[in-house]
Amino acid sequence: MAKAAAKGGRKPFGGFSISFKGATDSLESVFGSTPIGPAEMTKKLWVYVKRKKLSGKR
């Protein structure tokens, strides 16, 4: 990382690619029908992605 910073480059952020291609679930089926906060949305979204095996390591 020190070499990349010295050359002006940055280490890429993240390492997952997520494809929702072919997913037919509604937002209500993923998040529920009651209002939730952003942190809870993120948790539920990752549960959905892992359950459906939509993520892949780059």
C-alpha positions as CSV (number, residue, x, y, z in Angstrom):
1,M,0.0,0.0,0.0
2,A,2.9,2.4,0.7
3,K,4.2,1.9,-2.8
4,A,0.8,2.6,-4.3
5,A,0.4,5.8,-2.2
6,A,3.9,6.9,-3.2
7,K,3.0,6.7,-6.9
8,G,-0.2,8.6,-6.5
9,G,-2.4,5.6,-6.9
10,R,-4.9,4.3,-4.4
11,K,-5.8,0.8,-3.4
12,P,-9.2,-0.1,-4.8
13,F,-12.1,0.1,-2.3
14,G,-14.3,-3.0,-1.8
15,G,-14.0,-6.3,-3.4
16,F,-17.5,-7.6,-4.2
17,S,-19.6,-7.3,-7.3
18,I,-23.3,-7.7,-6.9
19,S,-25.6,-8.4,-9.8
20,F,-29.4,-8.1,-9.3
21,K,-30.0,-9.4,-12.9
22,G,-32.9,-11.7,-12.9
23,A,-34.0,-10.9,-9.3
24,T,-37.8,-10.5,-9.3
25,D,-38.4,-9.8,-5.6
26,S,-40.2,-6.6,-4.6
27,L,-38.6,-4.2,-2.1
28,E,-41.4,-5.0,0.3
29,S,-40.4,-8.6,0.3
30,V,-36.8,-7.7,1.0
31,F,-37.3,-4.9,3.6
32,G,-40.8,-5.6,5.0
33,S,-43.7,-3.3,5.1
34,T,-42.8,-1.2,8.2
35,P,-40.5,1.8,8.0
36,I,-36.9,1.0,9.0
37,G,-33.7,3.0,9.2
38,P,-30.7,3.0,6.8
39,A,-28.6,0.7,9.0
40,E,-31.4,-1.9,9.1
41,M,-31.9,-1.6,5.4
42,T,-28.2,-2.4,4.8
43,K,-28.3,-5.5,7.0
44,K,-31.5,-6.8,5.3
45,L,-30.0,-6.1,1.9
46,W,-26.9,-8.1,2.7
47,V,-28.9,-11.0,4.1
48,Y,-30.9,-11.0,0.8
49,V,-27.7,-10.9,-1.4
50,K,-26.1,-13.7,0.6
51,R,-29.3,-15.9,0.6
52,K,-29.7,-15.5,-3.2
53,K,-25.9,-15.8,-3.8
54,L,-25.8,-12.6,-5.8
55,S,-22.4,-11.4,-4.8
56,G,-19.0,-12.5,-6.2
57,K,-15.5,-11.7,-5.2
58,R,-13.7,-9.5,-7.8
